[in-house]
């Protein structure tokens, strides 16, 4: 009943853990190149790695026998004794990567050592014996992986779009590049150069990878203890983002993830993240710790690390970040030095109290007599009244003159709650409207209408702004430039992954373009898979969410009325594009029970 599995089946099973997608291959081969002592590495991918992944390095190379043995399962040069597991300084050590990759792809290895006159070439296809021949080669190793998962159709079918898979490849490339700033690294997608990173300092490597705009936001972190040394950079609170894209932990120059240690950093930023409590601070944190005090062998991808004294490291990291924020005057501090403090008037006993200020009131002033001057409703060929009438049926007409866009039975009394909600009476009670979701619905339907009718609505910038993008961000935006222009986002390529923002929709005039474009890219990365299949709808949803987040928080009375007019002109005013409710009616009976039950 029990039989030994053939090697090619065992390797395919192992590949299910080690090789999850093209980015997994890039990670394993990059780490091998680093372990080989390479000072220059070039990565070339085609069709986001599904057709070709080629990695070339100038490392030590391999002998003919080592080149053949490298593809055997559990063959490694890193481990000879059990004690070696306690002193690992290399990336790879289990000897599973090459065997697993060769089990699900066509692999060609070309390598030569500096002292050898001729190199060697090894060619493998899944389940077939290796073919090895002498070949001319440069010093180092070049390995090509073609037609990934060609013999496992189910795995290939579950690959995401090229944009998503390329983003994963860039992430793995970046993690290795951030570990080794002294190594020259290049990344090409077909013939397009995405990155050419020259040897540099750590700060310069971060800026070259993540964008020049980050340079002014980085704050240096440095602490040394008997247990752990910590160095790296954290971002100022205003650089916090709504996704966790710029959060990196490294231990002994190896990338890892740790939700637990992430809490140590986030708690240090307590009450400093001014944009939103849902944003994440930027950080690039490097730990140096004796290898015997960590276990890197608890996860197949080696992205999780077990520390011997994790709680102590938590406290050290938290204190280091707090001290850094305080040192650079980011965190609020209390100064008890009275010198130079402002003087406050002293009230003496029996002194006459100051007179109360007088306020002049015009009892005849009516703010609604003046014709409204802001924004017109988006009618889409039907009257605005229809959706309002059911809500306000039976109410007495207000004493003040109503807007021409609203039925005479509609009260124009709105209360704005902290820039988040509009409160207004309706026939059955009180209606709450979520301002941001209302804007999302309005923008979404307007964008869909413009795309369907090829209408262009843009307010040209007096001084167009240029925005330098990361290569993968530019590749995400480039295919939708035409649709963006129709929606009022007038963008033009300037070369070298830089775009010019020539115009924006009128609703977004005056926003911080750099910040807005990053928020848009975050939304597009989240929806990259849907963007390929449902291009216009997904783009409209992403743009609507981004635009709504950057509109003014506080509304003037006429702006609130214009928002209501536009909302109830929509086909589906009650829900936002994500399907969440825009408004909620609290019945009078519920108000009576909760507020006046006594």
N, C-alpha and C positions, 0 to 999 in steps of 0.2 A: 504493500500500500504506500509506503514512503520511499520516494526516490530522490536522488540528487538532481537539481535543475541543471540543464545545460548552461554553459557560460553566457551564451547570447541572450537567454531568457532572464537569467539572474541580472545581467547588466541592464536589460530593459526595465526590470522592476526597480533597480537602483536609480535609473534615469528618471523615474517618476518623482523621486524626491529631489535629486540634484538638478535636473534640467526641467524646469517648469515652463520656460518660455525662452526666446532668443536672448534676452538680457541675462539669463542664468549662464549661458555659454560665454557671453562677454565677460561676466564677472570672474568665472573660473579661469579663463585663459589670461585675463589681465593679471590676476593674482599670481599665476604661474610665471608670467614674464617678470613681475617684480621680484619674485623669489629667485629668479635666475640672474638677478643683478643688473637688469636692463636699465640704461639711462635714457633710452629713447624708445617709445612704443607708438605704433600706428595701428589704428582700428578702422577697418573698412566694412561697412554693411550695405547690403542691397535688399530692397523690399523689407525694410525693418528687421533684417536678420533671417527671415524665413528662407530666402534664396541663397544668401552668402554672408558669412562672417569670417573675416580674415584679420588676424592679429600678427604683426611682425615686430620683433624686438631685436636689440643688439646685445642680448645677455650672453651667458657663458656657452650656450649651445649644448648639444648632447653627442655622445659617441653613438656609433651604429647600434650597439647592443642596448644602450640605455633608451634610444629612440624607440626600439621595438618593445622593450619591457615597460615603457611608460603607459602603454595601453592595456596592460594586464591589470586586473582588478586587485586592489590593495597593494599595488607596487608603489613604493615611495622612497625618496632619499632622505626624508626628514626624521624618521623614527627607526631606531635600531634597538633601543632598550626601553623598558616600561618607564624608567625614570625620565626619558626624554619628553614624555607628555607633560611633565611639570615645568619644563623650561623652553616652551615653544616660542619662537620669535618670528616664525614664518606664517604666511597665509594658509597654504595647503599642507596637509599632513596625512590624510586618510587614504590617498591613492585611488579615489573613486571617480574623480571628475572626467579624465580622458576616456576611461572605459565606458562611462555612462553616456558621454557625448557620442562616441563612436558607435554605440548601440542604436542610436536613433537618427543618424545622419551619415553623409559621405564625408570622410575626413582625409585630408592630405597634410602630412607634416614634412617640412623641409628644414634641416638643421645642420650646423657645422660648428665645431669648436675652433678656437683661434689657432691651435697647434696642428689641426688636421688639414691636409692638402685638399681633400675632397669631402663633401658633405654626404648626407644620406637622406633619402626620401622614403616615407612610409605612407602607404595608401590603404585605407580600410573602408569597407561598407558593412552595414549591419549584418551580423551573423556569418560573415565570410572571413577566411584567413587573411592576415595582413600580407601585403606585397611590399617588399623592401628592395630598393636599388640605390647604387651610388649616384650622386647628382652634384652639379656645381651649385654652390650656395654661399651667401655672405655669412660672416660670423654672427651667430645668434640663431633664432628660431622663427619660422613663419608657419603658421597653421591655418588651414582653410577648412571651414565647416559649411558644406553645401546641402541644400534641400533638407533642412531640419524637419524631423518628424515625417519624412516621406513614407516610412514603413509603419507609422502609427497614425492613420488618418483621423482617428477620434481626437488625438491630441492636437493635430494641426487645425482641425475644424474649430476648436475652442480658442484659437488665438484671436486677439482683438484686432481692431483696425491698425493700419500701419502707423498712424499718428500716436496711438496709445502704446504700441510696442516700441516705437522709436523713443518715446518718452521714458520708458523703463530702461532702455539701453543707455540713454543719456544719464539717468540716475545712477546706474552702476558705474559708468565711466567717471562720473563726478565724485563718487565715494572713494574710488581708488586714487583719483587725481588729488583729492584733498588730503589723502594720507601721505602722498609723496610729492610735495611741491618741487623737489629738486630734480624730478624726472620730466623730460620733455614728452608730451602726450598729444596725439592728434586723433581726431575722429572725423570720418568721412561717411556721408550717406550718398552712395553711388559716387557721383563726381562733385558733390557739394561738400566743401569744407565746413564742418560745423564748429570745430574747435581746433586751434593750434596753440597749445599752452607751452610756452618756453619755461625753462627752469627759473624759479623765482622764490621770493619769500612766501611764507604762508599767507600773509594778508593779501599780497598781490595775486596769489593763486585763487583765493576766495573771490576777489573782485573780478578777475578774468572769467571765472565760471558763472558767478551769480549776477554780474552787471555792475557797471561803474557807479550807479546810483547808491549802491550799498556802502561804498567806501566811507562816506561821511557819517554813516550810522553805526559803525563798528566801534566797540569799546573793548580795550584789552583786559583780559582776565589772567591773573598769575598768582598761584599759591603753591607753596611747598611744605609738605609735612612728612613725618617719618613713615606714614602709611601710604600716601599717594601724592603725586605732583599733578597739579591741574594747570593747564594753560589754554589759550584760545581767545575767542572773541564772543561777545554778546551784542545784540542790537539795542539801540535806544528804543524806548517804548513806542515812539511814533512809527517805527519800522515794522511793527507787528502786523501779521497778515492773517487772513481768514482760513488759511490752510497750513498744514505742517510741512511745507516744502523746504524751508530754510532752517531745519533743526537737525543737527548732526552731533552724534557722540562717537568718539574714537577711543579705544583703549589699546595701548602699545601699538599705535598706528594701524588699528583694525577697526572698521566701522561696526557699530552695533546699535540695537534699539533697546530702550529702557523706559517704559511708561512711568516706572517708579522714580527714576532720577529726573525725568522730565518735570515731575511735580515739584522737585526741589527748585528748579529754575522758575517755573510759573509762579510758585508761592512767593519767590523773592520779588516778583514784579507786582505783588498784590497792590491793587488800586492805582497802578501806574499805566495800565493799558487803557488809554483814554478813548480809543476808537470804539471798542466793544469788548465785553467780557468774553466773547467767543473767539477772540483773536489769539494768535500764538506768537511769542517773541522769537526773534532770530537768535540762533546760537550755534557756535562751532567750538565744541569743548573736547579737549584732548587730555586723556588720563594716562599717566605713566605709573605702573604698578608692577611689583614682582610677579612674573608669570605663575609662580606657585600659589598666588593668592586669588587667581581667577580660573574658571573652567570655561573654555571656549568650545567644548565638544558636546553641548546639550541640544543643538539644533542642526539639521542637515545643511542648512545654508550658512551656519556659523554667524548668524546675525543676533543671537541672544547670548549674553554672557552672565555667568553666575559668579558673584563676588563673595569672598569669604566674610567681609564685614560691610555689607551693603548699607546698613543703617548709618554707620559712621561716615561713610563716603557721602551719603545723602546730606548729612549735617555740614560736612566740610564744603560741599558744592554750594549748598544754600547760602552759607555764610560768605563764601567767596563772591557770589553774584551780588548779594546785598551790599557788601563792602564796595564792590566795583561801581554799582549804581550810585551809592552815596558819594564816593570819591569824585565822580564826574558830575556831581550836582544834579543828578537825574531824580533821585528820590528826595522827597521833602524832608527838611531838617529843621530843628528848633534851635535858634540861637539865643542864648540867655545873656549875651553881652548887651548891656543897656546903652552903650555908647552909640550915638547916632540914631537912636530910636525916636520915632515921632512923639511929640508932646500932646497929651490929652488935656482938655480944660478941666480945672478943678471946680466942683460945685461946693460953695461954702454954705454953712448953715444959715438959715433965714434969708438967703439971697433970693431975689425974685426969679421965678421960673421964666424961661424964654417963651415968647408968644408962639402959639401954634401957627404954622404956615397957612396962608390963605390960598384957596384954589378958586379960580374963576371958572364958572360953569355956564355954558350956553344951553338953556333948557329947550331951545328950538332946534338944536343941531340934530340932524338925521343922517347917519352915514350912508343910508341906502338910497337917498334921493339922487345922488350923483351917478351918472351912467357908469357902469363897470368898464374898466379899461384893460383888464388883463385877461389873456387867454380866451379863445372861443371854443365852444364844445365841439367835439368830433361827432357829428350827427349820423354819418353813414347812411344818409337818405331817409331817416325816420325821425319823428319828433322825440324830443327828450322827455316829454310829459309822461309817456306811457308807463314807465317803470315807477315813477313817483306817485301816480294817482292812487295805486293800491295801498301805499304806505300811509298816505295822508287823507284818505277818504273820510269825510265826516268831521274834520277839524274846522273850527271857525277860522275865517280869513283873518290874517294879522292886520294890525292897525297901520303898519307901515307898507309902503309900496313894494310889491314883489318884483323879483327879477323877471325879465321878459322870457327867460328860458325855463321858468318854473311855474307850475300852475298857481292860480291865485289862492288855493287852499293850503299852500306849503309855507310853514313857518321858516323864516330865514335866521332863526336863532341857532348858532353853533357855539359849542364850547370845545376848545382845544385842550387836550390833556397831555402835557409834557411833550408836545410835538409828535406823539404816537397815535392818538385817537381823536376822532371828531365825535362829539356827543350832540344828538339832536332829538327832539320829541317826535314821535309818530303816533298814529291813531291808537295803537295797542300798548304803548309804553315809551321806552327810550331806546334809540338805536345808536350803537357804537360802530364806528367805521375805522378799520385799521388803515392808516394813511399810506404806509409803505405798500401794503398789499393792493390797495386801491390803485396806486400808481403803477404797480406791476401789471394789473389787468388793463389799465388804460394804454400803457406803452405797448403791451403785447398785441392788443387788437389793432392799434395804429400801425405797428410794424408789419403785421400780417397783411393789412390793407395796402400798405405801400409796396410790399414785395409783389403782391398779386397784380397791382395796377402800375408797377414800375414808376412810382412817384418818388421824386427826390426832394427832400426837405432838409436843408443844411444851412447853418449860419457860419459863414466863413470867418476864420480867425484873422484878426488884424496882423498878428505876428505868428505864423505857423510854428508849431513846436516839433522838434525832432525827438524821437524816442528810440533809444538803442535797446534791442531785444535780445534775449538769449536765443540761440539758433533754433531750439525746439519750439519756442514761442512764435518765432517768425514763421516757421513751417506750418504752424497751426492757423495763423491768421491769413497767410498768403492766399489760400484757396477761396476765402470768403470776402476778399476785397470788394468785388463787384456788389455783393449783397449789402455790405457795410455802407458803401456809397449811396445805395438806394435808400438806406435808412437814416441818412444824414451824417454818417461817420465817414468823412472824406479823408481817406488815407492814401498815401502814395509811397512806394518803395524808394529809398535813397541809396541802396546798396549796403553791403556789409551788415546785413540783418538790422538795418535802421529804417524807420518809417517817419514820414512827415504827417502830422495831424493838421490838415488844412481847414477843416470845418467840423462842427459838431451840431447836433440837433439843438434848436433854440432852448429847450428845457435844461440843457446841460451847459449853457454858456457860463464861463467864469470858473469852472471846476478845475481842480488840480489834475492836469492831463496825465502826468506820470503815474499818479496814484490810481486814477481811474483805469488806465490801460492794464495795470497789474491786476486790479479786481476783475476786469473782463476776462483776462487770460486764466485766472483761477476758475471762473465759471466754465470757460470753454474746455479746460483740461478735465473738469469733472464730467462734462457731457461729450467728450471726444468720440466715444463709441456711437452715441445717438446722432452726433453731427453728421456722420457719414451716411446714415440711412434716412434721416429726417432732417435734412439740412436747414431748410427755411424755418420750420417750426422750432427746432432746437436753438437756432441762432436768435430767433425772436425772443424766446424765453430767457436765454442768457443775457441778452442786451437789456431786456425789460427789468430783470433783477438787478443788474448793475446800475442802470440809470436811476431806478427807484432809490437805491442806496445812497446816491450822491445828490439827490434833489434837496432843496432847502428843508430843514426840519420844522421851523416855525412858519406858519402860514398867516398871512394877513386875511382879514375877513373876506375880501373880494377873491383872494386866491383860494380860500376854502370853498367858496361858492363855485368857483370855476372848476375845482377838482370834483365836486359833487355833480356838476353838470356833465362833465366828461365821463364820469363813472357810470351814471345812469343812462348815458347814450350808448354804452357798450352792450353787446349781445348777451354777455354773461357777467353782469356786474357783481354777482354774489360770491364768486370764488376767484382766487388768483390763478395764474397759469399753472402753479404747482398743485392746484386742487384744494387749497386751504381756504377757509371762509374769509371773506373781506369784511363782512358786517355781521353784527349780532344784535338781535332785538331782545331787550329785557322787558317782559310783560309787566303791566301795572300790578298784577296780583303778586308777582315775585318781589317787586319793590315794596309792596305793602307788608309782605311777610318778613322781609329782611330788615327793612328800615323802620317800620312803624308797627311792629308786632305787639308792642306794649300799649 
